[in-house]
Amino acid sequence: MNRWARTPSLQVVLFAGLCVGARAQSPPQAEMPPQGYAQQPQDPQPQNPQLQPNPLEALRNLEPPINEEYRLGRGDEITVDFAGRPDLQAKLVVGPDGRITLPLAGDILLDGLTRTEATKAIAAALSSYFDNLAVQVTVTKYTANRVLVLGAVTTPGEVTFAGTPTLLGALTRSGLSPGQNKPAEIPERCAIYRGSNQVVWVQLRELVESGNPLADLRLRRDDVIYVPSLSERFVSVLGEVQHPGAVPITSSSTLASVLADAGGLTDQAGSNAHIQIVDPVTGNSRVLTFKDVLNPAKSREVTLKPGEIVFVPKTGFAKATYVLQRLNPLFQLSTLAYLGAAL
């Protein structure tokens, strides 16, 4: 099973659970929900009241600006022209290190630069050799704008876009896998992973059927899309692991096996890492040391539930407050999913 396999149910909302604890000390009825938030229905004696943001707003915040200028990346092919100096023209590929090499100037870092910024960088690198050099950069082949599509699709793998990647564009080009004796159809849900700290679940079929343009959500390069099958159960493993993402779980899964499926810990986790298991439904969390994880008796005491988040912070930051700080960009971007319903 691929380590990017994803989790069940998918309301796309902020991971609000971690910030509930600070609010729980005040009477919930005395607090007014922030604008754009909806109060969850309360039990007669609520144990852990929490607020849910607007799920569509969470998706909007995930999108890059519609007019965002293209930035060069590794693998892009470019042509560099110099006005009045055809002898200097160069056709180049941005290397794996994000650089190009020009005579005289040597290596020039272009990864992440717009064409205008790349033009200025090249002119500056050659300014010691030429006066008033007019430079023009043209992208002749786009390869850097790629996303990875995995799971229940016909041809999983990288999909490259000349412009901004989109969710439906990536899924369409990857081919949707048909069900048993059924034609291919829009998945009920899918997951988008961004870096090591962000995951959002999208109710894709509902968005498509309602005609919501967010179904074709704009993505960023190197996003990972996973389309789960209906029978798959997952936890999300984030932070200081080699391969952040979702890991499928079974009745025999342990915390140690889940971390192993995520590629193990990075050096940044330290020699005795602390692993935090967060339940986004309740906001409850548990912290174990890596030594406990390696202890079979203690490891078996930890039961993982689908939708939980296993977070490995950097060494020296074992407290829950660090987890909140580390995941703070998710709150700002509204991109950490609230996985409210179990399989």
C-alpha positions as CSV (number, residue, x, y, z in Angstrom):
1,M,0.0,0.0,0.0
2,N,1.4,3.4,-0.9
3,R,2.3,5.6,2.0
4,W,0.4,8.5,0.5
5,A,-2.9,6.6,0.8
6,R,-5.4,8.8,2.6
7,T,-8.0,8.9,5.2
8,P,-11.8,8.6,5.3
9,S,-14.4,11.3,5.8
10,L,-13.8,14.7,4.4
11,Q,-15.2,17.9,5.8
12,V,-12.7,20.5,4.7
13,V,-12.2,22.8,7.7
14,L,-9.5,24.1,9.9
15,F,-7.8,21.8,12.3
16,A,-9.6,23.6,15.1
17,G,-9.1,21.0,17.8
18,L,-5.7,22.2,19.0
19,C,-6.9,25.7,19.8
20,V,-10.0,24.6,21.7
21,G,-8.2,23.9,24.9
22,A,-7.4,27.5,25.5
23,R,-11.0,28.4,25.1
24,A,-12.5,25.6,27.1
25,Q,-11.9,27.4,30.4
26,S,-14.4,30.1,29.6
27,P,-18.1,29.4,29.4
28,P,-18.9,28.7,25.8
29,Q,-22.1,30.7,25.8
30,A,-20.1,33.8,26.8
31,E,-18.0,33.8,23.7
32,M,-19.1,35.1,20.3
33,P,-17.9,33.0,17.3
34,P,-15.4,34.9,15.1
35,Q,-16.9,36.2,11.8
36,G,-17.3,33.4,9.3
37,Y,-17.4,30.7,11.9
38,A,-20.3,28.6,12.8
39,Q,-20.9,27.2,16.3
40,Q,-21.2,23.4,16.4
41,P,-24.3,21.9,18.0
42,Q,-23.7,21.4,21.7
43,D,-24.4,18.3,23.8
44,P,-26.4,19.0,27.0
45,Q,-23.2,18.8,28.9
46,P,-20.4,19.6,26.4
47,Q,-17.0,18.2,27.1
48,N,-15.0,20.0,24.5
49,P,-16.9,22.8,22.6
50,Q,-15.3,23.9,19.4
51,L,-15.8,26.2,16.4
52,Q,-15.7,25.3,12.8
53,P,-14.7,27.7,10.0
54,N,-16.4,27.8,6.7
55,P,-15.1,24.8,4.7
56,L,-15.3,26.7,1.3
57,E,-13.3,29.6,2.8
58,A,-10.7,27.1,3.8
59,L,-10.3,26.0,0.2
60,R,-10.2,29.5,-1.1
61,N,-7.4,30.3,1.2
62,L,-5.5,27.3,-0.1
63,E,-5.4,28.6,-3.6
64,P,-2.6,30.8,-5.0
65,P,-3.7,34.1,-6.5
66,I,-5.2,33.7,-9.9
67,N,-2.8,36.2,-11.5
68,E,0.3,34.9,-9.7
69,E,3.3,35.2,-12.0
70,Y,5.1,32.1,-13.1
71,R,8.3,31.3,-11.2
72,L,11.1,29.3,-12.8
73,G,11.9,25.9,-11.4
74,R,14.1,22.9,-11.8
75,G,13.8,21.3,-15.3
76,D,12.4,24.4,-17.0
77,E,14.0,25.1,-20.4
78,I,14.8,28.7,-21.1
79,T,16.3,30.9,-23.8
80,V,18.4,33.9,-22.7
81,D,18.7,36.6,-25.4
82,F,20.9,39.7,-25.2
83,A,19.9,42.7,-27.3
84,G,22.5,43.4,-30.0
85,R,24.6,40.5,-28.9
86,P,23.3,37.4,-30.7
87,D,26.6,35.7,-30.0
88,L,25.7,35.6,-26.3
89,Q,22.3,33.9,-26.8
90,A,22.0,30.7,-24.7
91,K,19.4,27.9,-24.5
92,L,19.6,26.4,-21.0
93,V,17.9,24.1,-18.6
94,V,17.4,25.0,-14.9
95,G,19.4,22.3,-13.2
96,P,18.4,20.1,-10.2
97,D,20.1,22.7,-7.9
98,G,18.0,25.5,-9.4
99,R,20.9,27.1,-11.3
100,I,22.0,27.8,-14.8
101,T,25.6,28.2,-16.0
102,L,26.7,31.0,-18.3
103,P,30.2,31.7,-19.7
104,L,32.0,34.4,-17.6
105,A,29.1,34.7,-15.1
106,G,29.3,31.0,-13.9
107,D,26.4,29.6,-11.9
108,I,23.3,31.7,-11.4
109,L,20.4,30.7,-9.1
110,L,17.1,31.1,-10.9
111,D,14.9,28.6,-9.0
112,G,11.8,30.5,-7.6
113,L,12.4,33.7,-9.6
114,T,10.0,35.3,-12.0
115,R,11.2,35.9,-15.5
116,T,11.7,39.6,-14.7
117,E,13.7,38.7,-11.6
118,A,15.7,36.1,-13.6
119,T,16.5,38.8,-16.2
120,K,17.8,41.1,-13.5
121,A,19.9,38.3,-11.9
122,I,21.5,37.4,-15.2
123,A,22.2,41.0,-16.0
124,A,23.8,41.6,-12.6
125,A,26.0,38.5,-12.9
126,L,27.3,39.8,-16.2
127,S,27.6,43.5,-15.2
128,S,31.3,43.2,-14.5
129,Y,31.9,42.2,-18.1
130,F,29.3,44.2,-20.1
131,D,27.8,47.7,-19.7
132,N,24.1,48.3,-20.2
133,L,23.4,44.7,-21.2
134,A,19.7,44.2,-22.1
135,V,18.6,40.7,-21.2
136,Q,15.4,38.8,-22.0
137,V,14.4,35.4,-20.6
138,T,11.9,33.2,-22.4
139,V,10.5,29.9,-21.1
140,T,10.6,27.5,-24.0
141,K,9.5,24.4,-22.0
142,Y,7.6,24.2,-18.7
143,T,8.5,21.2,-16.6
144,A,8.7,22.6,-13.0
145,N,4.9,23.1,-12.5
146,R,4.3,19.5,-11.6
147,V,2.0,17.8,-9.1
148,L,2.0,14.1,-8.0
149,V,-1.2,12.2,-8.3
150,L,-1.5,8.9,-6.5
151,G,-4.2,6.4,-5.4
152,A,-7.3,5.3,-7.3
153,V,-6.3,6.8,-10.7
154,T,-5.4,5.0,-13.9
155,T,-1.9,6.4,-14.4
156,P,-0.5,7.6,-11.0
157,G,2.6,9.8,-11.2
158,E,3.7,13.3,-12.0
159,V,1.6,15.6,-14.1
160,T,3.2,18.7,-15.6
161,F,1.4,22.0,-16.4
162,A,2.5,24.9,-18.5
163,G,0.4,27.2,-16.3
164,T,-1.0,26.9,-12.8
165,P,-1.8,23.3,-11.9
166,T,-5.5,22.6,-11.0
167,L,-7.1,19.8,-9.2
168,L,-9.5,18.6,-11.8
169,G,-6.9,19.1,-14.5
170,A,-4.5,16.8,-12.6
171,L,-7.1,14.1,-12.0
172,T,-8.4,14.2,-15.5
173,R,-4.9,13.8,-17.0
174,S,-4.1,11.0,-14.6
175,G,-7.3,9.1,-15.5
176,L,-9.9,8.2,-13.0
177,S,-10.1,4.5,-12.2
178,P,-13.5,3.0,-12.9
179,G,-15.3,1.0,-10.2
180,Q,-16.2,-2.6,-10.7
181,N,-18.3,-2.8,-13.9
182,K,-18.9,0.9,-13.6
183,P,-17.6,3.8,-15.7
184,A,-15.1,6.2,-14.3
185,E,-16.6,8.9,-12.1
186,I,-15.6,11.8,-10.1
187,P,-14.1,10.6,-6.7
188,E,-16.2,11.4,-3.7
189,R,-13.2,12.9,-2.0
190,C,-9.5,13.4,-2.4
191,A,-6.6,14.8,-0.3
192,I,-4.1,17.5,-1.1
193,Y,-0.8,17.4,0.7
194,R,1.5,20.4,0.7
195,G,4.9,20.0,2.2
196,S,5.4,18.3,5.6
197,N,2.8,20.2,7.6
198,Q,-0.3,20.7,5.4
199,V,-3.2,18.4,4.4
200,V,-6.7,19.2,3.2
201,W,-9.5,16.9,2.3
202,V,-11.9,17.9,-0.4
203,Q,-15.4,16.7,-0.9
204,L,-14.8,16.7,-4.7
205,R,-18.0,15.1,-6.0
206,E,-20.2,17.4,-4.0
207,L,-18.3,20.4,-5.4
208,V,-18.6,19.2,-8.9
209,E,-22.3,18.4,-8.7
210,S,-23.1,21.8,-7.2
211,G,-21.1,23.6,-9.9
212,N,-18.7,25.1,-7.5
213,P,-15.6,26.4,-9.2
214,L,-13.5,25.3,-6.2
215,A,-13.8,21.8,-7.6
216,D,-11.0,22.8,-10.0
217,L,-8.9,24.3,-7.2
218,R,-5.7,26.0,-8.2
219,L,-2.6,24.1,-6.8
220,R,1.0,24.8,-6.2
221,R,3.9,22.9,-7.7
222,D,4.9,19.8,-5.9
223,D,1.5,19.3,-4.3
224,V,0.5,15.7,-3.8
225,I,-3.1,14.6,-4.6
226,Y,-4.4,11.3,-3.3
227,V,-7.6,9.6,-4.4
228,P,-8.5,6.9,-1.8
229,S,-10.6,3.9,-2.4
230,L,-13.7,3.5,-0.3
231,S,-12.2,0.8,1.9
232,E,-9.0,2.5,2.9
233,R,-8.3,3.8,6.5
234,F,-5.5,6.3,7.2
235,V,-3.6,8.4,9.7
236,S,-1.7,11.5,8.6
237,V,2.0,11.6,9.6
238,L,3.5,15.0,9.5
239,G,6.6,16.8,10.8
240,E,10.1,15.4,11.0
241,V,9.6,12.2,9.0
242,Q,11.2,11.2,5.7
243,H,8.0,10.9,3.8
244,P,5.2,13.1,5.3
245,G,1.7,12.0,4.2
246,A,-1.0,9.6,4.9
247,V,-0.3,6.0,6.0
248,P,-2.9,3.3,5.7
249,I,-3.7,1.4,9.0
250,T,-5.1,-1.9,9.8
251,S,-6.2,-3.6,13.0
252,S,-2.6,-4.7,13.5
253,S,-0.9,-1.4,12.8
254,T,1.2,0.1,15.6
255,L,2.7,3.5,16.0
256,A,6.1,2.1,15.2
257,S,4.9,0.5,12.0
258,V,3.2,3.7,10.9
259,L,6.4,5.7,11.5
260,A,8.3,3.1,9.5
261,D,5.9,3.4,6.6
262,A,6.5,7.1,6.7
263,G,10.2,6.4,6.1
264,G,11.3,6.9,9.7
265,L,12.4,10.0,11.5
266,T,14.7,12.7,10.2
267,D,17.8,13.8,12.1
268,Q,15.9,17.0,13.1
269,A,13.7,14.8,15.3
270,G,16.6,14.2,17.7
271,S,18.0,11.1,19.3
272,N,14.9,10.7,21.6
273,A,12.1,12.2,19.6
274,H,8.7,13.0,21.1
275,I,5.8,11.8,19.0
276,Q,2.4,13.6,19.4
277,I,-0.8,11.9,18.4
278,V,-3.6,14.5,17.8
279,D,-7.3,13.6,17.5
280,P,-8.8,16.5,15.3
281,V,-12.3,15.5,16.4
282,T,-11.8,16.2,20.1
283,G,-8.6,18.2,20.2
284,N,-7.1,15.6,22.6
285,S,-3.5,14.6,22.2
286,R,-1.0,12.1,23.5
287,V,2.8,12.4,23.7
288,L,5.2,9.5,23.6
289,T,8.9,9.3,23.4
290,F,10.5,7.4,20.6
291,K,11.9,5.0,23.2
292,D,8.3,4.2,24.2
293,V,7.4,3.6,20.6
294,L,10.2,1.1,20.3
295,N,9.0,-0.7,23.4
296,P,6.7,-3.4,22.1
297,A,4.6,-3.5,25.3
298,K,4.1,0.3,25.4
299,S,3.6,0.6,21.7
300,R,0.8,-1.9,21.7
301,E,-1.0,0.2,24.2
302,V,-1.4,2.9,21.6
303,T,-4.4,2.5,19.4
304,L,-4.5,4.7,16.3
305,K,-7.9,5.8,14.9
306,P,-8.5,6.7,11.3
307,G,-8.1,10.5,10.8
308,E,-5.7,11.0,13.7
309,I,-2.6,13.1,13.1
310,V,0.8,11.8,14.1
311,F,3.2,14.8,14.5
312,V,6.9,14.6,15.0
313,P,8.3,18.0,16.1
314,K,12.0,19.0,15.9
315,T,14.2,18.0,18.8
316,G,13.8,20.0,21.9
317,F,10.1,20.8,21.3
318,A,8.1,18.2,23.0
319,K,5.3,20.3,24.4
320,A,1.9,20.6,22.8
321,T,2.4,24.4,22.5
322,Y,5.2,23.8,20.0
323,V,2.9,21.6,17.9
324,L,0.4,24.5,17.8
325,Q,3.1,26.9,16.8
326,R,4.5,24.5,14.2
327,L,1.1,24.0,12.7
328,N,0.2,27.6,12.9
329,P,0.6,28.2,9.1
330,L,-2.2,25.7,8.7
331,F,-4.5,27.9,10.8
332,Q,-3.5,30.9,8.7
333,L,-4.1,29.1,5.4
334,S,-7.1,27.0,6.6
335,T,-5.5,23.9,5.2
336,L,-5.4,21.4,8.0
337,A,-8.4,19.2,7.7
338,Y,-10.9,18.6,10.4
339,L,-11.6,14.9,10.1
340,G,-14.8,14.8,12.0
341,A,-16.4,11.5,11.0
342,A,-14.9,8.0,11.3
343,L,-15.2,5.3,8.7
